[in-house]
Amino acid sequence: MTLTNKIFLALFFGVIAGSIINSFASDLTIYLIDIVSVLGKIFISSLKMLIVPVVFFSIVCGVANLGNVAALGRIGGKAIFLYLFSTSIAISLALILANIIDPGSNTSLSLNSDYQVKSAPAIGSILENLIPSNPIKANRR
């Protein structure tokens, strides 16, 4: 059995197990959601941390191994086209599936009546803060 088939089989069994647990042991789902949420946030954070170096070094290695410099423009154009094409397909599929599934439609949220809306910051302030002065401390407030 190939790795792809194993992944899809595990995905299928995960959906089945999640549906069964949600249907018959709804009290248990509160604890499982907390655990899976923490693990998911750690996983996403580690992926975010790895993406930039992997992309950077793959681009550097690809350009370094390129023998003909004139081909760099052609390859760059194709890479930009493929990036925009795959991004547009991903966005379209996400919007279509979100409209079909309608996530969050069965939730009931209570709103606090004492909430005060803050005034919007000036557009100049937004543009100034768009690019951080220190990339290491960019996420800190």
Chimera marker file (.cmm) of the C-alpha trace (Angstrom):
<marker_set name="trace">
<marker id="1" x="0.000" y="0.000" z="0.000" r="1" g="1" b="0" radius="0.5"/>
<marker id="2" x="1.414" y="3.391" z="-0.971" r="1" g="1" b="0" radius="0.5"/>
<marker id="3" x="1.820" y="6.281" z="1.436" r="1" g="1" b="0" radius="0.5"/>
<marker id="4" x="-0.942" y="8.210" z="-0.322" r="1" g="1" b="0" radius="0.5"/>
<marker id="5" x="-3.394" y="5.363" z="0.176" r="1" g="1" b="0" radius="0.5"/>
<marker id="6" x="-2.397" y="5.085" z="3.839" r="1" g="1" b="0" radius="0.5"/>
<marker id="7" x="-2.984" y="8.815" z="4.336" r="1" g="1" b="0" radius="0.5"/>
<marker id="8" x="-6.427" y="8.703" z="2.709" r="1" g="1" b="0" radius="0.5"/>
<marker id="9" x="-7.335" y="5.577" z="4.686" r="1" g="1" b="0" radius="0.5"/>
<marker id="10" x="-6.303" y="7.273" z="7.942" r="1" g="1" b="0" radius="0.5"/>
<marker id="11" x="-8.282" y="10.375" z="6.919" r="1" g="1" b="0" radius="0.5"/>
<marker id="12" x="-11.373" y="8.252" z="6.270" r="1" g="1" b="0" radius="0.5"/>
<marker id="13" x="-11.081" y="6.412" z="9.597" r="1" g="1" b="0" radius="0.5"/>
<marker id="14" x="-10.465" y="9.717" z="11.380" r="1" g="1" b="0" radius="0.5"/>
<marker id="15" x="-13.670" y="11.182" z="9.976" r="1" g="1" b="0" radius="0.5"/>
<marker id="16" x="-15.596" y="8.054" z="10.975" r="1" g="1" b="0" radius="0.5"/>
<marker id="17" x="-14.094" y="8.008" z="14.501" r="1" g="1" b="0" radius="0.5"/>
<marker id="18" x="-14.740" y="11.732" z="14.951" r="1" g="1" b="0" radius="0.5"/>
<marker id="19" x="-18.346" y="11.364" z="13.854" r="1" g="1" b="0" radius="0.5"/>
<marker id="20" x="-18.929" y="8.443" z="16.210" r="1" g="1" b="0" radius="0.5"/>
<marker id="21" x="-17.338" y="10.239" z="19.179" r="1" g="1" b="0" radius="0.5"/>
<marker id="22" x="-19.316" y="13.404" z="18.412" r="1" g="1" b="0" radius="0.5"/>
<marker id="23" x="-22.576" y="11.463" z="18.151" r="1" g="1" b="0" radius="0.5"/>
<marker id="24" x="-22.303" y="9.201" z="21.190" r="1" g="1" b="0" radius="0.5"/>
<marker id="25" x="-19.861" y="10.882" z="23.595" r="1" g="1" b="0" radius="0.5"/>
<marker id="26" x="-20.428" y="14.599" z="23.159" r="1" g="1" b="0" radius="0.5"/>
<marker id="27" x="-19.048" y="15.313" z="26.666" r="1" g="1" b="0" radius="0.5"/>
<marker id="28" x="-15.731" y="13.805" z="25.639" r="1" g="1" b="0" radius="0.5"/>
<marker id="29" x="-15.465" y="16.116" z="22.629" r="1" g="1" b="0" radius="0.5"/>
<marker id="30" x="-14.918" y="19.158" z="24.871" r="1" g="1" b="0" radius="0.5"/>
<marker id="31" x="-11.693" y="17.662" z="26.224" r="1" g="1" b="0" radius="0.5"/>
<marker id="32" x="-10.600" y="16.326" z="22.859" r="1" g="1" b="0" radius="0.5"/>
<marker id="33" x="-11.121" y="19.705" z="21.196" r="1" g="1" b="0" radius="0.5"/>
<marker id="34" x="-8.858" y="21.369" z="23.775" r="1" g="1" b="0" radius="0.5"/>
<marker id="35" x="-6.087" y="18.814" z="23.231" r="1" g="1" b="0" radius="0.5"/>
<marker id="36" x="-6.360" y="18.824" z="19.446" r="1" g="1" b="0" radius="0.5"/>
<marker id="37" x="-6.533" y="22.618" z="19.391" r="1" g="1" b="0" radius="0.5"/>
<marker id="38" x="-3.237" y="22.946" z="21.247" r="1" g="1" b="0" radius="0.5"/>
<marker id="39" x="-1.572" y="20.323" z="19.067" r="1" g="1" b="0" radius="0.5"/>
<marker id="40" x="-2.945" y="21.985" z="15.935" r="1" g="1" b="0" radius="0.5"/>
<marker id="41" x="-1.644" y="25.412" z="16.949" r="1" g="1" b="0" radius="0.5"/>
<marker id="42" x="1.800" y="23.953" z="17.664" r="1" g="1" b="0" radius="0.5"/>
<marker id="43" x="1.777" y="22.172" z="14.285" r="1" g="1" b="0" radius="0.5"/>
<marker id="44" x="0.727" y="25.299" z="12.376" r="1" g="1" b="0" radius="0.5"/>
<marker id="45" x="3.322" y="27.408" z="14.197" r="1" g="1" b="0" radius="0.5"/>
<marker id="46" x="6.057" y="24.936" z="13.333" r="1" g="1" b="0" radius="0.5"/>
<marker id="47" x="4.963" y="24.911" z="9.682" r="1" g="1" b="0" radius="0.5"/>
<marker id="48" x="5.018" y="28.713" z="9.577" r="1" g="1" b="0" radius="0.5"/>
<marker id="49" x="8.492" y="28.670" z="11.062" r="1" g="1" b="0" radius="0.5"/>
<marker id="50" x="9.751" y="26.216" z="8.417" r="1" g="1" b="0" radius="0.5"/>
<marker id="51" x="8.137" y="27.642" z="5.281" r="1" g="1" b="0" radius="0.5"/>
<marker id="52" x="10.311" y="30.730" z="4.791" r="1" g="1" b="0" radius="0.5"/>
<marker id="53" x="13.715" y="28.995" z="5.098" r="1" g="1" b="0" radius="0.5"/>
<marker id="54" x="12.628" y="26.069" z="2.933" r="1" g="1" b="0" radius="0.5"/>
<marker id="55" x="11.331" y="28.329" z="0.151" r="1" g="1" b="0" radius="0.5"/>
<marker id="56" x="14.373" y="30.594" z="0.361" r="1" g="1" b="0" radius="0.5"/>
<marker id="57" x="16.908" y="27.776" z="0.161" r="1" g="1" b="0" radius="0.5"/>
<marker id="58" x="15.023" y="25.964" z="-2.591" r="1" g="1" b="0" radius="0.5"/>
<marker id="59" x="15.025" y="29.154" z="-4.688" r="1" g="1" b="0" radius="0.5"/>
<marker id="60" x="18.711" y="29.796" z="-3.977" r="1" g="1" b="0" radius="0.5"/>
<marker id="61" x="19.660" y="26.205" z="-4.841" r="1" g="1" b="0" radius="0.5"/>
<marker id="62" x="17.564" y="26.292" z="-8.001" r="1" g="1" b="0" radius="0.5"/>
<marker id="63" x="19.136" y="29.547" z="-9.211" r="1" g="1" b="0" radius="0.5"/>
<marker id="64" x="22.640" y="28.349" z="-8.261" r="1" g="1" b="0" radius="0.5"/>
<marker id="65" x="22.227" y="25.139" z="-10.264" r="1" g="1" b="0" radius="0.5"/>
<marker id="66" x="20.873" y="26.981" z="-13.278" r="1" g="1" b="0" radius="0.5"/>
<marker id="67" x="23.493" y="26.950" z="-16.014" r="1" g="1" b="0" radius="0.5"/>
<marker id="68" x="21.946" y="29.449" z="-18.422" r="1" g="1" b="0" radius="0.5"/>
<marker id="69" x="21.145" y="32.820" z="-16.863" r="1" g="1" b="0" radius="0.5"/>
<marker id="70" x="18.810" y="33.711" z="-19.749" r="1" g="1" b="0" radius="0.5"/>
<marker id="71" x="16.557" y="30.825" z="-18.753" r="1" g="1" b="0" radius="0.5"/>
<marker id="72" x="16.051" y="32.425" z="-15.333" r="1" g="1" b="0" radius="0.5"/>
<marker id="73" x="13.534" y="34.937" z="-16.726" r="1" g="1" b="0" radius="0.5"/>
<marker id="74" x="11.552" y="32.216" z="-18.451" r="1" g="1" b="0" radius="0.5"/>
<marker id="75" x="11.544" y="30.026" z="-15.367" r="1" g="1" b="0" radius="0.5"/>
<marker id="76" x="10.608" y="32.991" z="-13.166" r="1" g="1" b="0" radius="0.5"/>
<marker id="77" x="7.674" y="33.845" z="-15.417" r="1" g="1" b="0" radius="0.5"/>
<marker id="78" x="6.451" y="30.263" z="-15.355" r="1" g="1" b="0" radius="0.5"/>
<marker id="79" x="6.872" y="30.101" z="-11.587" r="1" g="1" b="0" radius="0.5"/>
<marker id="80" x="4.850" y="33.277" z="-11.079" r="1" g="1" b="0" radius="0.5"/>
<marker id="81" x="2.138" y="32.021" z="-13.443" r="1" g="1" b="0" radius="0.5"/>
<marker id="82" x="1.926" y="28.644" z="-11.670" r="1" g="1" b="0" radius="0.5"/>
<marker id="83" x="1.847" y="30.347" z="-8.265" r="1" g="1" b="0" radius="0.5"/>
<marker id="84" x="-0.996" y="32.667" z="-9.278" r="1" g="1" b="0" radius="0.5"/>
<marker id="85" x="-2.870" y="29.837" z="-11.008" r="1" g="1" b="0" radius="0.5"/>
<marker id="86" x="-2.645" y="27.442" z="-8.039" r="1" g="1" b="0" radius="0.5"/>
<marker id="87" x="-3.545" y="30.236" z="-5.622" r="1" g="1" b="0" radius="0.5"/>
<marker id="88" x="-6.624" y="31.170" z="-7.630" r="1" g="1" b="0" radius="0.5"/>
<marker id="89" x="-7.730" y="27.529" z="-7.753" r="1" g="1" b="0" radius="0.5"/>
<marker id="90" x="-7.200" y="27.153" z="-3.989" r="1" g="1" b="0" radius="0.5"/>
<marker id="91" x="-9.140" y="30.323" z="-3.218" r="1" g="1" b="0" radius="0.5"/>
<marker id="92" x="-11.967" y="29.343" z="-5.562" r="1" g="1" b="0" radius="0.5"/>
<marker id="93" x="-12.263" y="25.861" z="-4.047" r="1" g="1" b="0" radius="0.5"/>
<marker id="94" x="-12.181" y="27.290" z="-0.514" r="1" g="1" b="0" radius="0.5"/>
<marker id="95" x="-14.950" y="29.775" z="-1.299" r="1" g="1" b="0" radius="0.5"/>
<marker id="96" x="-17.092" y="27.162" z="-3.030" r="1" g="1" b="0" radius="0.5"/>
<marker id="97" x="-16.699" y="24.648" z="-0.187" r="1" g="1" b="0" radius="0.5"/>
<marker id="98" x="-17.333" y="27.319" z="2.447" r="1" g="1" b="0" radius="0.5"/>
<marker id="99" x="-20.575" y="28.274" z="0.712" r="1" g="1" b="0" radius="0.5"/>
<marker id="100" x="-21.634" y="24.624" z="0.418" r="1" g="1" b="0" radius="0.5"/>
<marker id="101" x="-20.686" y="23.552" z="3.955" r="1" g="1" b="0" radius="0.5"/>
<marker id="102" x="-21.614" y="26.907" z="5.570" r="1" g="1" b="0" radius="0.5"/>
<marker id="103" x="-19.336" y="26.573" z="8.614" r="1" g="1" b="0" radius="0.5"/>
<marker id="104" x="-20.579" y="28.142" z="11.825" r="1" g="1" b="0" radius="0.5"/>
<marker id="105" x="-24.218" y="28.245" z="10.782" r="1" g="1" b="0" radius="0.5"/>
<marker id="106" x="-25.381" y="26.204" z="13.797" r="1" g="1" b="0" radius="0.5"/>
<marker id="107" x="-23.495" y="28.206" z="16.411" r="1" g="1" b="0" radius="0.5"/>
<marker id="108" x="-25.139" y="30.521" z="18.858" r="1" g="1" b="0" radius="0.5"/>
<marker id="109" x="-22.960" y="33.376" z="20.036" r="1" g="1" b="0" radius="0.5"/>
<marker id="110" x="-23.926" y="35.717" z="22.826" r="1" g="1" b="0" radius="0.5"/>
<marker id="111" x="-22.830" y="39.303" z="22.492" r="1" g="1" b="0" radius="0.5"/>
<marker id="112" x="-21.850" y="41.529" z="25.383" r="1" g="1" b="0" radius="0.5"/>
<marker id="113" x="-24.027" y="44.630" z="25.448" r="1" g="1" b="0" radius="0.5"/>
<marker id="114" x="-21.355" y="46.706" z="27.187" r="1" g="1" b="0" radius="0.5"/>
<marker id="115" x="-18.863" y="46.445" z="24.332" r="1" g="1" b="0" radius="0.5"/>
<marker id="116" x="-17.517" y="49.773" z="23.143" r="1" g="1" b="0" radius="0.5"/>
<marker id="117" x="-16.343" y="49.996" z="19.555" r="1" g="1" b="0" radius="0.5"/>
<marker id="118" x="-12.903" y="51.537" z="19.169" r="1" g="1" b="0" radius="0.5"/>
<marker id="119" x="-12.363" y="54.195" z="16.556" r="1" g="1" b="0" radius="0.5"/>
<marker id="120" x="-10.541" y="53.114" z="13.437" r="1" g="1" b="0" radius="0.5"/>
<marker id="121" x="-6.869" y="54.065" z="13.207" r="1" g="1" b="0" radius="0.5"/>
<marker id="122" x="-5.749" y="56.563" z="10.614" r="1" g="1" b="0" radius="0.5"/>
<marker id="123" x="-4.817" y="55.159" z="7.206" r="1" g="1" b="0" radius="0.5"/>
<marker id="124" x="-1.326" y="56.614" z="7.553" r="1" g="1" b="0" radius="0.5"/>
<marker id="125" x="-0.795" y="54.693" z="10.768" r="1" g="1" b="0" radius="0.5"/>
<marker id="126" x="-1.898" y="51.494" z="9.078" r="1" g="1" b="0" radius="0.5"/>
<marker id="127" x="0.496" y="52.010" z="6.176" r="1" g="1" b="0" radius="0.5"/>
<marker id="128" x="3.381" y="52.880" z="8.508" r="1" g="1" b="0" radius="0.5"/>
<marker id="129" x="2.848" y="49.734" z="10.556" r="1" g="1" b="0" radius="0.5"/>
<marker id="130" x="2.543" y="47.526" z="7.477" r="1" g="1" b="0" radius="0.5"/>
<marker id="131" x="6.279" y="46.949" z="7.290" r="1" g="1" b="0" radius="0.5"/>
<marker id="132" x="7.920" y="46.300" z="10.655" r="1" g="1" b="0" radius="0.5"/>
<marker id="133" x="11.176" y="48.015" z="11.532" r="1" g="1" b="0" radius="0.5"/>
<marker id="134" x="12.490" y="44.916" z="13.256" r="1" g="1" b="0" radius="0.5"/>
<marker id="135" x="11.519" y="41.556" z="11.697" r="1" g="1" b="0" radius="0.5"/>
<marker id="136" x="12.476" y="39.669" z="14.860" r="1" g="1" b="0" radius="0.5"/>
<marker id="137" x="10.066" y="41.652" z="17.039" r="1" g="1" b="0" radius="0.5"/>
<marker id="138" x="7.422" y="42.130" z="14.327" r="1" g="1" b="0" radius="0.5"/>
<marker id="139" x="4.824" y="39.943" z="16.019" r="1" g="1" b="0" radius="0.5"/>
<marker id="140" x="5.173" y="41.466" z="19.495" r="1" g="1" b="0" radius="0.5"/>
<marker id="141" x="2.977" y="44.336" z="20.620" r="1" g="1" b="0" radius="0.5"/>
<link id1="1" id2="2" r="1" g="1" b="0" radius="0.2"/>
<link id1="2" id2="3" r="1" g="1" b="0" radius="0.2"/>
<link id1="3" id2="4" r="1" g="1" b="0" radius="0.2"/>
<link id1="4" id2="5" r="1" g="1" b="0" radius="0.2"/>
<link id1="5" id2="6" r="1" g="1" b="0" radius="0.2"/>
<link id1="6" id2="7" r="1" g="1" b="0" radius="0.2"/>
<link id1="7" id2="8" r="1" g="1" b="0" radius="0.2"/>
<link id1="8" id2="9" r="1" g="1" b="0" radius="0.2"/>
<link id1="9" id2="10" r="1" g="1" b="0" radius="0.2"/>
<link id1="10" id2="11" r="1" g="1" b="0" radius="0.2"/>
<link id1="11" id2="12" r="1" g="1" b="0" radius="0.2"/>
<link id1="12" id2="13" r="1" g="1" b="0" radius="0.2"/>
<link id1="13" id2="14" r="1" g="1" b="0" radius="0.2"/>
<link id1="14" id2="15" r="1" g="1" b="0" radius="0.2"/>
<link id1="15" id2="16" r="1" g="1" b="0" radius="0.2"/>
<link id1="16" id2="17" r="1" g="1" b="0" radius="0.2"/>
<link id1="17" id2="18" r="1" g="1" b="0" radius="0.2"/>
<link id1="18" id2="19" r="1" g="1" b="0" radius="0.2"/>
<link id1="19" id2="20" r="1" g="1" b="0" radius="0.2"/>
<link id1="20" id2="21" r="1" g="1" b="0" radius="0.2"/>
<link id1="21" id2="22" r="1" g="1" b="0" radius="0.2"/>
<link id1="22" id2="23" r="1" g="1" b="0" radius="0.2"/>
<link id1="23" id2="24" r="1" g="1" b="0" radius="0.2"/>
<link id1="24" id2="25" r="1" g="1" b="0" radius="0.2"/>
<link id1="25" id2="26" r="1" g="1" b="0" radius="0.2"/>
<link id1="26" id2="27" r="1" g="1" b="0" radius="0.2"/>
<link id1="27" id2="28" r="1" g="1" b="0" radius="0.2"/>
<link id1="28" id2="29" r="1" g="1" b="0" radius="0.2"/>
<link id1="29" id2="30" r="1" g="1" b="0" radius="0.2"/>
<link id1="30" id2="31" r="1" g="1" b="0" radius="0.2"/>
<link id1="31" id2="32" r="1" g="1" b="0" radius="0.2"/>
<link id1="32" id2="33" r="1" g="1" b="0" radius="0.2"/>
<link id1="33" id2="34" r="1" g="1" b="0" radius="0.2"/>
<link id1="34" id2="35" r="1" g="1" b="0" radius="0.2"/>
<link id1="35" id2="36" r="1" g="1" b="0" radius="0.2"/>
<link id1="36" id2="37" r="1" g="1" b="0" radius="0.2"/>
<link id1="37" id2="38" r="1" g="1" b="0" radius="0.2"/>
<link id1="38" id2="39" r="1" g="1" b="0" radius="0.2"/>
<link id1="39" id2="40" r="1" g="1" b="0" radius="0.2"/>
<link id1="40" id2="41" r="1" g="1" b="0" radius="0.2"/>
<link id1="41" id2="42" r="1" g="1" b="0" radius="0.2"/>
<link id1="42" id2="43" r="1" g="1" b="0" radius="0.2"/>
<link id1="43" id2="44" r="1" g="1" b="0" radius="0.2"/>
<link id1="44" id2="45" r="1" g="1" b="0" radius="0.2"/>
<link id1="45" id2="46" r="1" g="1" b="0" radius="0.2"/>
<link id1="46" id2="47" r="1" g="1" b="0" radius="0.2"/>
<link id1="47" id2="48" r="1" g="1" b="0" radius="0.2"/>
<link id1="48" id2="49" r="1" g="1" b="0" radius="0.2"/>
<link id1="49" id2="50" r="1" g="1" b="0" radius="0.2"/>
<link id1="50" id2="51" r="1" g="1" b="0" radius="0.2"/>
<link id1="51" id2="52" r="1" g="1" b="0" radius="0.2"/>
<link id1="52" id2="53" r="1" g="1" b="0" radius="0.2"/>
<link id1="53" id2="54" r="1" g="1" b="0" radius="0.2"/>
<link id1="54" id2="55" r="1" g="1" b="0" radius="0.2"/>
<link id1="55" id2="56" r="1" g="1" b="0" radius="0.2"/>
<link id1="56" id2="57" r="1" g="1" b="0" radius="0.2"/>
<link id1="57" id2="58" r="1" g="1" b="0" radius="0.2"/>
<link id1="58" id2="59" r="1" g="1" b="0" radius="0.2"/>
<link id1="59" id2="60" r="1" g="1" b="0" radius="0.2"/>
<link id1="60" id2="61" r="1" g="1" b="0" radius="0.2"/>
<link id1="61" id2="62" r="1" g="1" b="0" radius="0.2"/>
<link id1="62" id2="63" r="1" g="1" b="0" radius="0.2"/>
<link id1="63" id2="64" r="1" g="1" b="0" radius="0.2"/>
<link id1="64" id2="65" r="1" g="1" b="0" radius="0.2"/>
<link id1="65" id2="66" r="1" g="1" b="0" radius="0.2"/>
<link id1="66" id2="67" r="1" g="1" b="0" radius="0.2"/>
<link id1="67" id2="68" r="1" g="1" b="0" radius="0.2"/>
<link id1="68" id2="69" r="1" g="1" b="0" radius="0.2"/>
<link id1="69" id2="70" r="1" g="1" b="0" radius="0.2"/>
<link id1="70" id2="71" r="1" g="1" b="0" radius="0.2"/>
<link id1="71" id2="72" r="1" g="1" b="0" radius="0.2"/>
<link id1="72" id2="73" r="1" g="1" b="0" radius="0.2"/>
<link id1="73" id2="74" r="1" g="1" b="0" radius="0.2"/>
<link id1="74" id2="75" r="1" g="1" b="0" radius="0.2"/>
<link id1="75" id2="76" r="1" g="1" b="0" radius="0.2"/>
<link id1="76" id2="77" r="1" g="1" b="0" radius="0.2"/>
<link id1="77" id2="78" r="1" g="1" b="0" radius="0.2"/>
<link id1="78" id2="79" r="1" g="1" b="0" radius="0.2"/>
<link id1="79" id2="80" r="1" g="1" b="0" radius="0.2"/>
<link id1="80" id2="81" r="1" g="1" b="0" radius="0.2"/>
<link id1="81" id2="82" r="1" g="1" b="0" radius="0.2"/>
<link id1="82" id2="83" r="1" g="1" b="0" radius="0.2"/>
<link id1="83" id2="84" r="1" g="1" b="0" radius="0.2"/>
<link id1="84" id2="85" r="1" g="1" b="0" radius="0.2"/>
<link id1="85" id2="86" r="1" g="1" b="0" radius="0.2"/>
<link id1="86" id2="87" r="1" g="1" b="0" radius="0.2"/>
<link id1="87" id2="88" r="1" g="1" b="0" radius="0.2"/>
<link id1="88" id2="89" r="1" g="1" b="0" radius="0.2"/>
<link id1="89" id2="90" r="1" g="1" b="0" radius="0.2"/>
<link id1="90" id2="91" r="1" g="1" b="0" radius="0.2"/>
<link id1="91" id2="92" r="1" g="1" b="0" radius="0.2"/>
<link id1="92" id2="93" r="1" g="1" b="0" radius="0.2"/>
<link id1="93" id2="94" r="1" g="1" b="0" radius="0.2"/>
<link id1="94" id2="95" r="1" g="1" b="0" radius="0.2"/>
<link id1="95" id2="96" r="1" g="1" b="0" radius="0.2"/>
<link id1="96" id2="97" r="1" g="1" b="0" radius="0.2"/>
<link id1="97" id2="98" r="1" g="1" b="0" radius="0.2"/>
<link id1="98" id2="99" r="1" g="1" b="0" radius="0.2"/>
<link id1="99" id2="100" r="1" g="1" b="0" radius="0.2"/>
<link id1="100" id2="101" r="1" g="1" b="0" radius="0.2"/>
<link id1="101" id2="102" r="1" g="1" b="0" radius="0.2"/>
<link id1="102" id2="103" r="1" g="1" b="0" radius="0.2"/>
<link id1="103" id2="104" r="1" g="1" b="0" radius="0.2"/>
<link id1="104" id2="105" r="1" g="1" b="0" radius="0.2"/>
<link id1="105" id2="106" r="1" g="1" b="0" radius="0.2"/>
<link id1="106" id2="107" r="1" g="1" b="0" radius="0.2"/>
<link id1="107" id2="108" r="1" g="1" b="0" radius="0.2"/>
<link id1="108" id2="109" r="1" g="1" b="0" radius="0.2"/>
<link id1="109" id2="110" r="1" g="1" b="0" radius="0.2"/>
<link id1="110" id2="111" r="1" g="1" b="0" radius="0.2"/>
<link id1="111" id2="112" r="1" g="1" b="0" radius="0.2"/>
<link id1="112" id2="113" r="1" g="1" b="0" radius="0.2"/>
<link id1="113" id2="114" r="1" g="1" b="0" radius="0.2"/>
<link id1="114" id2="115" r="1" g="1" b="0" radius="0.2"/>
<link id1="115" id2="116" r="1" g="1" b="0" radius="0.2"/>
<link id1="116" id2="117" r="1" g="1" b="0" radius="0.2"/>
<link id1="117" id2="118" r="1" g="1" b="0" radius="0.2"/>
<link id1="118" id2="119" r="1" g="1" b="0" radius="0.2"/>
<link id1="119" id2="120" r="1" g="1" b="0" radius="0.2"/>
<link id1="120" id2="121" r="1" g="1" b="0" radius="0.2"/>
<link id1="121" id2="122" r="1" g="1" b="0" radius="0.2"/>
<link id1="122" id2="123" r="1" g="1" b="0" radius="0.2"/>
<link id1="123" id2="124" r="1" g="1" b="0" radius="0.2"/>
<link id1="124" id2="125" r="1" g="1" b="0" radius="0.2"/>
<link id1="125" id2="126" r="1" g="1" b="0" radius="0.2"/>
<link id1="126" id2="127" r="1" g="1" b="0" radius="0.2"/>
<link id1="127" id2="128" r="1" g="1" b="0" radius="0.2"/>
<link id1="128" id2="129" r="1" g="1" b="0" radius="0.2"/>
<link id1="129" id2="130" r="1" g="1" b="0" radius="0.2"/>
<link id1="130" id2="131" r="1" g="1" b="0" radius="0.2"/>
<link id1="131" id2="132" r="1" g="1" b="0" radius="0.2"/>
<link id1="132" id2="133" r="1" g="1" b="0" radius="0.2"/>
<link id1="133" id2="134" r="1" g="1" b="0" radius="0.2"/>
<link id1="134" id2="135" r="1" g="1" b="0" radius="0.2"/>
<link id1="135" id2="136" r="1" g="1" b="0" radius="0.2"/>
<link id1="136" id2="137" r="1" g="1" b="0" radius="0.2"/>
<link id1="137" id2="138" r="1" g="1" b="0" radius="0.2"/>
<link id1="138" id2="139" r="1" g="1" b="0" radius="0.2"/>
<link id1="139" id2="140" r="1" g="1" b="0" radius="0.2"/>
<link id1="140" id2="141" r="1" g="1" b="0" radius="0.2"/>
</marker_set>
